[in-house]
């Protein structure tokens, strides 16, 4: 391997590392983001304080398949966040872009954006997984035009402006970028086998969240963590993670709310629990209580989302399905008070 001649504790890819395996020691944070967290696109500040961009592909073959011609980038907004979208394929029919999200209320994210705008050019490093290590495959450069910089400044001003309660919090539609639209399926489409699966319940003291942040913001914080975890699963560096299938449930038992993921996903992440985006993101919520193995039916939970091979599906509940959940609960817990049955019916039983 080449002699990299870099700081022992913190390094950046260079011409010397091109085609080489990056040593985990000097690139510990890169391994954490690209391998442990499974982020296919991320930014970091190098030792000199310059912003670097990274794309991580699950293999060298994937790099060849997913990149085509010159890499370009543009800026969009999504709700109250600023996104730099790195386009590796500019095909008008099947474009491929990697959105890099920045929270304009976070100082570190503001620093990243300012750096990207002020730098004459930004290095973009293409990495690929090879035998559980990261190899430096290619280096590109991204430049933003003066017009783009002016446009981003306007976006920042809009996102930084106080939000009026009677306003839509998202930016104008012509500047938004969204993930593939979330489709809907009826809960009746879920089989009994899916509905009785066990999984992991993540419990949050929702009353504490409401007291601290207000009901609307508390709900937004919880669902934002769930949605961000879903996006990490959808864009995970390993195909077996991206192509899995699972159901997201929600259960309320005051003062707690539980988000349940079925089936259990631990086998996808080997023995490294910090790779599980649901655990990593939900644990960070104020008022997080615990995570444990459980059956959502036992908690009186309702299915709210379905993930199938990268497709997000909103689950629509209908009255016949609630009766079906009640019947399944009665089969699992004969004689127990049924959370899916009307209170009067429970008293009769």
C-alpha positions, 0 to 999 in steps of 0.5 A: 500500500502507498505511503500516505504521509498523513496525520495519524488521527485524521486524514483525507483521500488524495492522489496517493490513496487513489485505488487504495484501501483507506486505513480505518485509523486515520479515516475512522469518521469516514468508516463510521459514516459510510460503513457503520451508518450506511450513508451513501452521501455525506459531508465532512470538514477536513483537517484544514477546515475545508468541506469535502463530499463523499459518495459511498457505493456498495461495490466497485461494480455499483460505482460503474453502474450508478455513475455516468458522465460528469457529476453535477450538483444543484440546490433544493429545499425540502420542508425547512431543510436545504439540500445539495443534490449530487447527480451522478446520472443525468439521464432525463428519464432515469436520473440518479441524485444523492440528496445531502441534507442540511439543517439551517438551525444547526451551526455545524450544518450552516458552516458546511453550507457556507464552506461549500458556497465560499470554496472555489471548488469542492472535492467529491470522493467516490468510495466503494466497499471492498471486503468490508473495507473502503477503497478510494475509487475516484475523485471529482470536483464540484463548482457552484456558479455565481448564480447558484450561490445567489439562489442558495443565499435566497433559499437560506434567507427563506428557511431562516425566516420565522415561520408563521402558523398560517403559512406552509412551512415548506419552500415554494414547490419549484425549489423542492426535491422529494423522495419517491412519492409515498404510495398508499395501501389498505391495511387489508392487504397485509397478511395475517402472518405480517400482522402477528409478527414480533419485532422491536418496540421503541418506547418514548415518554410522549407526555414529556415531549408534549410538555417540553415542545408542545403537541404538534412539535412533539409529534413532528419530532417523533415522526421525523426520526422515523422518516429519517430512519426509513430514508437511511434504510432506503439509501443504505450502502448494503443492498440486503438492507435496502431490499428488505421488507418490514412494517412500522406500527404505532401504539399509544399507552399514556404517557408513552408512545411506542414505534414498533418495527416488525419483523426484528431487523437485527440480523441485517446489522450483524452484532452492530446495533449502532448500524440500526437507524431506528435504534440510532435515531429514536434513542436520541429523542428526549424522553426515550425510555427503552427498546425491547422485543415485543408483538405490536398486537400485544400493545394495541398498535396499528400499522402506519407504514410498510417498507418494501424493497425501497418503496414506502407505503402508507397503510390506510386503516379501515373498520373491517381491519380493526375487527380483524386486528381484534380477532388476531389479538383474541387468538394471541391473548384469549381472555385478555382485555382487547385494545381493538374492541369497543370498551362496552364489548370488553366489559361484556367479555 
